[in-house]
Amino acid sequence: MMVSIFSRAIERLTGRCPLNPLNHSRFNTHGRKGLLWTFLPMLLCFPLIAQDAKDNAPKPAETPIKYSGARYQSGNRRDPFLNPLFLKKKATQQDDEEVSRGLPPPGIAGTYIAQATLQGITLRDNGKVAVVRGADSRAYFIRVGDRLFDGFVKTIQNDSITFVRETKLKSGKTLTQDVTKRLRTQ
């Protein structure tokens, strides 16, 4: 495109087209000057073509914004840059998290309900007693009301035992869930 613009300009000035391949007379009459006029438009256009290629090259991604090391110290004031609605949602979500129980003690008191396995049930004078295998692979005799690490025994039937699993939340609520374990019979 740029070559044709230059060739038209030269044609207007000299009266003939320098890029016309049928115009052989210019090589005979002008010699080296004819060659110069032939290649001059291309030599003049080459920097413009290189500039167009550079403009069409993919641009690098923007550099990330660098922040200064100064942090906002609110003191007792609310941070104006934080949305209070998001803070309220985070607070309610954190309140619903379970409170850590700490390290379990040894014995049946340190056994989770999920780890307990019902081995058998016995009848005594004062009621039914369940034989439960704990997390430490020992057998324990438990009655209604005995505590495990995350709950207590609610009822003992002839072939099953019902535990109440307690979950304490940071908000102060206690969630309960009944878990029934059945005696394995073959």
Helices and strands as residue ranges (DSSP letters): H 2-14, H 25-30, H 32-56, H 84-95, G 108-110, E 117-124, E 127-133, E 139-142, E 147-148, E 151-156, E 160-168, E 174-182
